[in-house]
């Protein structure tokens, strides 16, 4: 009943190629071998509610991963 984590898409820091990695995979571009990949995050809309108004924050973040 263990759910396998979904693969995550990363972008190569050198050639820009998208790479899909699963847990335990080597952090390395499959096209050029570059070892710095950027994680693509999904677009999320966050809504904060306060008594006087609503605040909508549209967030998109990129996180850098570097293999050592």
Legacy VTK file of the C-alpha trace (Angstrom):
# vtk DataFile Version 3.0
C-alpha trace
ASCII
DATASET POLYDATA
POINTS 68 float
0.000 0.000 0.000
3.055 2.310 -0.135
2.553 5.007 -2.718
5.517 5.691 -4.949
6.444 9.389 -5.114
5.703 10.996 -8.458
8.656 11.863 -10.693
9.695 15.517 -10.570
10.748 17.602 -13.577
14.046 19.487 -13.414
15.662 21.863 -15.912
19.373 21.593 -16.713
21.368 24.676 -15.717
23.582 24.376 -18.804
21.574 23.194 -21.821
18.016 23.855 -20.552
16.819 20.311 -21.252
13.964 19.057 -19.050
14.826 15.939 -17.032
12.365 13.798 -15.101
13.880 12.240 -11.990
12.548 9.854 -9.387
13.745 9.386 -5.842
17.222 7.873 -5.831
18.121 8.894 -9.409
21.461 10.574 -10.055
21.178 14.371 -10.206
22.650 14.835 -13.653
21.371 16.030 -17.036
20.698 13.134 -19.376
21.679 15.213 -22.425
24.915 16.981 -21.470
25.868 15.481 -18.085
25.742 18.829 -16.252
25.180 18.301 -12.532
23.228 21.448 -11.597
19.491 21.080 -12.093
16.675 23.489 -11.268
13.440 22.101 -9.880
10.297 23.315 -11.608
7.513 23.940 -9.163
3.850 23.953 -9.983
1.865 27.168 -10.030
-0.112 27.596 -6.857
-2.599 30.229 -5.887
-2.675 31.015 -2.182
-5.590 32.940 -0.708
-5.210 34.645 2.653
-8.352 35.835 4.385
-8.429 38.624 6.913
-11.544 40.299 8.330
-11.132 43.339 6.073
-10.032 41.814 2.743
-8.715 38.890 0.724
-5.146 38.705 -0.503
-4.341 36.469 -3.470
-0.726 35.472 -3.961
0.313 33.730 -7.162
3.565 31.904 -6.491
6.069 30.302 -8.822
9.450 29.283 -7.463
12.601 27.701 -8.833
14.896 25.801 -6.493
18.506 25.010 -7.378
19.931 21.552 -6.709
23.613 20.840 -7.093
25.096 17.352 -6.964
28.146 16.940 -4.773
LINES 1 69
68 0 1 2 3 4 5 6 7 8 9 10 11 12 13 14 15 16 17 18 19 20 21 22 23 24 25 26 27 28 29 30 31 32 33 34 35 36 37 38 39 40 41 42 43 44 45 46 47 48 49 50 51 52 53 54 55 56 57 58 59 60 61 62 63 64 65 66 67
